[in-house]
Amino acid sequence: MNLETTISASRKARRERNLWQRRFWEHRVRDEQEFAAYCDYIHINPVKHGLCKSPTDWP
C-alpha cells in the first residue's frame, strides 16, 4: 500500500512527511480508559479512511 502524497513547499522546508501533522502533540496517557480510547482509535482509523475493511486486515 502506498501512502505517498504530494508534499507542499512548507512541509519540505520543515522536513515533514504525510503522517504527522503540526496540530498534534504528544502527552502522557492519564489512565487505562484513555489508553483504551487511543487503542480503539488506532485500530479503527485505517477502516475509517477506507484502507481496509476490518481492523484485522491492516498489517
C-alpha positions in Angstrom: 0.0 0.0 0.0 1.3 3.4 -0.9 0.5 6.4 1.3 2.7 8.9 -0.6 1.1 12.2 -1.4 2.3 15.5 -2.8 4.4 17.3 -0.2 4.0 21.1 -0.1 6.9 23.5 -0.1 6.1 24.4 3.6 6.4 20.7 4.6 9.5 20.2 2.6 11.1 23.2 4.3 10.3 21.7 7.7 11.2 18.2 6.5 7.7 16.9 7.3 6.0 14.0 5.6 2.4 13.0 5.3 2.0 11.0 8.5 2.4 13.5 11.4 0.6 16.9 11.4 1.7 20.0 13.2 -1.5 20.4 15.1 -0.9 17.1 17.0 1.4 16.9 20.1 2.4 14.2 22.5 1.2 13.9 26.1 1.2 11.3 28.8 -1.7 8.9 28.8 -3.5 9.5 32.1 -5.3 6.3 32.8 -6.4 2.9 31.3 -9.7 4.4 29.9 -7.7 6.9 27.9 -5.3 4.2 26.8 -8.2 2.1 25.6 -9.7 5.0 23.7 -6.4 5.6 21.9 -6.1 1.9 21.0 -9.6 1.9 19.6 -8.8 5.0 17.5 -5.6 3.4 16.2 -7.4 0.2 15.2 -10.4 1.8 13.5 -8.5 4.6 11.7 -7.5 2.5 8.6 -11.1 1.3 8.3 -12.4 4.8 8.6 -10.2 6.0 5.8 -11.0 3.1 3.5 -7.6 1.5 3.6 -9.1 -1.8 4.7 -12.5 -3.3 5.6 -11.7 -4.6 9.1 -9.0 -3.6 11.6 -7.7 -7.2 11.5 -7.0 -6.7 7.7 -4.5 -3.9 8.5 -0.9 -5.1 8.9 
